Amino acid sequence: MSADTGIIIAAHGRHYMAQAGDLRLQCVTRGKRSDVAVGDVVTLKLTSANQAVIEGIQERKTLLYRSDQYKSKLLASNVTRLLIVVATEPAFADDLISRALVAADAAGVEAHIILNKTDVTASLEKTRKRLALYAGLGYQVHEVSARTAPEAAVATLMPVLHGQSSIFIGQSGMGKSSLINLLVPDADIAVREISAALDTGKHTTTFTRLYWIDKESSVIDSPGFQEFGLHQLTEGMLERAFPEFGPYLGNCRFYNCHHISEPDCAVLGGVKDGKIAPMRHALYAQLRHESMQTVGY
């Protein structure tokens, strides 16, 4: 990668770090532009030995972001895998998992679930039952214990990550950072270096960061968050992002069926027949409602 082209490896506010060949450059955007994401391939104009201005963003293969009624938050671009980290304890939110899965499906990104802390056996079977819903929809669930079986965890995850650009997300306390540190042994050092360069002070977990596992594989660590708004998805995008809706779409009485309360709705029939989980349909209805609240809708 030449000095005038780089990949964004860290973002904090409107401050970015780009890797351009052997150079690591502190970058800013022109004006107030803030639509740069970790994973973006960008064109750069050097302003000093270790600083540059981002001149443009090359076409993205994928883009993951979450949004509320007022603004969007870019998570990462050009990723091929989304890994959602959950644990036996503390309790995880099904709502967050489902929203992340919908975001991945809508963006054309393959989603996986990682169940960490399998050594906490008291909660293991209950947690497995909760995740069986997602496994039944075709999402792979990988069980690991970063603390008690680190080598086995790496052996489980490396085939999933190899040759991919992956992003890890999860609520606080799930062990996401522990897994990243297993996969990228020098992750802590890199975080401290970039934190100092971007002047983020002690808030080392508030910025998104890309690490290379090897020449063909990278992982992006995003800050823990508790909410995942998807206001950007249209009704058509939403219904297609629920894989279990697939067999029913196009079979409703009305061609413009919203799958909420319409008569002879095939999707509602699937819920009634036990083929679609009520929790998942309720999420679809909630996401559709949220998308209609977007300013300017």
N, C-alpha and C positions, 0 to 999 in steps of 0.2 A: 504494500500500500504506500503510495508516494506521499510526500510531505504535504501536498495540497489536497489529499483525500485522507479521511480518518474515520474511525468508528467511535461513537460516543460510548464511553465506558462508565461514566458517572454523571449524575445530575442532582443538583441541589438548588431549588429556586430557579433563577436564570443563569446560574453558573454551571459550567459543564467541563468535563475532562474528556479529551479525545486521545485515542492511540493512533498515531500516524507512523507506521513503520516502527522504528525504535524510539521515536519521540513520544513523549507524553505531554500534551499541551493543555493549558488552562484556556478555556474558550468562553466567549460571550457571543450573543447574537446582535444583529444590527437593530437599532431601535428597541421596541418593547416586545419583539417577537419571542414567544415562549413555547412554540409548538415543536420543540426538539425532544426526542425521546431517547433513552438508553437503547442501544442497538442500532440507531440510525447511522447510515453511512453518509458522511457530510463532506462538502467541499469547503476547504479552509483557506484563509489568507493569513499568513504568518505576520504578526506584528512585532514579535521579538523572538528570542531563542526558545522560549517555552510558553508563548502565548499566541493566540490566533482568534480571528473573527470567523464565525460560521457564515459562509456565503450562501449555501443552499443545502437542501436535503435530497438525496437520491431517492428514486421511487422505492416505496416500501413493499415488501412481500406480504407482511401482516402488520397489524397494529392493534394492540390491546389497550383499552382505556376504560375508565369508569367515569360516570358523570351524574351530577344531580341536576336539579331544576335550573341551576344558574351557570355552572361551569363544568368543564371536563378536566380530568386528571390523566395524563398519558402514563401508562405503566411501562410499556416496552414495545419496540418495533422489531420486525424481522425475526420474531421467535417462531419456532416450530412446535414447541412443547410447553404446556402449562402444567406445573406440578403443585397440587394443593396439599399442604402439609397439615394433617390433623393428628390428634393424639388421644390416647386412652383417658388422660387427664391433663390439664383441665378440660371441661366439657367444650366441645366445639359447636358452632352454629350451623345447622343445616341450611339456613337461609344463605349464609355466606358461600358455602360449598356450591349450592345450586346456582347462585348468581354467577359465580366464577365459571362454572361449567357452561352456562348459557353464553357468557361473554366469549369463551373459547370457541364454542360451536359457531357463533355468529362471525367470528374472525377467521375461521378456518384453521384453528390451532388445535392440535391433538392434546386432550386433557388426561392427566393421570392423577390418582389420589395416593398419597403416601401416609400410611398409618404408622406413626412413631410411638415409642414408649410401649412396645408390646411386652416388656418385662413387667408392666403393671398388670398382673394377671387378674386381679379382682375386677377390673373394668373391661377386660379384653373381649369377652363374649358379647357383652351388651353393645360395645362399640362396633364389633364385627356385624352384628345384626342391623345396626343403623346404616352401615356402609353397604350392606347387601342390596339396598335399593339402587345405589349407583352402579354397583357391579352388574346388576341385572339389566341396566340400560346400556351396558357395553363398555363402561369406563373401567380401566384396569386399576386394581388396588394393590399396592406393594407394602408389605409389612416389614418394619425394621425396628431396631432398638439402637439408636445412636450412642446411648450411654453404656449399655452392657454388651453389645455385640457390634462394635464399630466396623470391624473388617467385613462381617457379613452384610452390614448395611451398604457399604461401598460396593461389594460384589453384586448386591441386588439392584442398585441404582445405576451403576455404570453402563450396563447394556441399554437402559432406557435413555441415558443422556448422550451416548456416543454418537458423534456425527450430527448432533442436534444443537440448536440454540434454544435453551430452556429457561423458563422463569419460574422461580419458587415464590409462592405466596402463602400466607397463613396468618391466623390470629396470633397475638402475643402468647408465649408460653407453650407453643406446640413443638419447639425444638428445631425450628427452621434454621437458625444460626448454627446450631450444633452440627446439623447435616451439611451445611455449606462448608464449615470448617473441616469436616472429614474429607469432603470432595476436593477442597482447595486448601491444602495445609497452610499456605501463607496468606490466607484471606484476612486475618486480623491485622497483619503488618500492612497490607495493601489499603485496608480501610483507614488506618491511622495516617498513612501517607497522604491519601486523597482528602481525608477530613482536614488535615492541616493545609493542604493546597487550596481547597475550596473554602477554607475558613469557616467550617461548620462547628468548630469548637468541640464541645463534649457530645454533641448530638450525632454520634456516629451512625445511629440507626435510622436517621431521617432522610438518608438519600439512597437512591437506587444505584446499584453497582453491578457491572459486568465483570466476570472472571473467566479466564480461559482455563479449561481443564487440560486440554491438549490442543493441537493445531486445528482439529476438526470439531471440537466441542466446547461450548461456552455455557455458563449459567449466569442468570441475572437474579440478584437478591433484591426483592422489593421490601420496603418497610412494612411492618405488621400494621394491619388496619382492621377495623371492626365492621365497616360498611362497604357495600359494593353496589353503587347506583348504576343503572343501565338505561338512563333516560334517552340515550342516543339511538336505541334500537326501535325500529318501526314495528308495527303489528306483524307484517309479513316476515320480517327478520326474526321476531320472537317465536312465532309458531314453528318456524323451521329449525330453531335452535333447541327445541325439545324433541329428541330423537324418537321418543315413544309416541309423539303425535303423528309421525310420518305415515303409518298405514291408514290413518283416518282422514288426512287432509285431502280435500277434493271430493269427499263423500257426504258432505253435509247437504241439507235440502237447499240452503241458500249459498250461492257462489261467494258472497261476501260475508260469510258467517264469522262472527267474532269469537265463537266458542265460549260464550259466557252464560247465556240463558236462552239462546234461540231454540225453537222447536226442531226436532229431528237433526240435532247436531251430532255428527259422528264422533267428535272428540269427547263430548259429554257422555255419549254412549259408551265410549271406552272407559271413562271414569266409573260409570254405573256398573259395568261388567267386571271391574277390578283389574283391568289391563293398564290403566293409568292411575298412578298414586294420587289420591286427593290432595296431598301436600304439594305435589308438583303442579297440579292444575291450579291450585290456589296461588302458587308463586307466579304462574303465567298471568293470571288475572291481575295480581298486584303489579307486575312489571308493565302490563298493558296500561293500567291506570296511571302509573308513574310517567310513562312515556307521553301520555296525553296532557300532563301537567307542565310540560316543558314550556318555558317562556317563548312566545311567538308561535306556539302550535296552531 
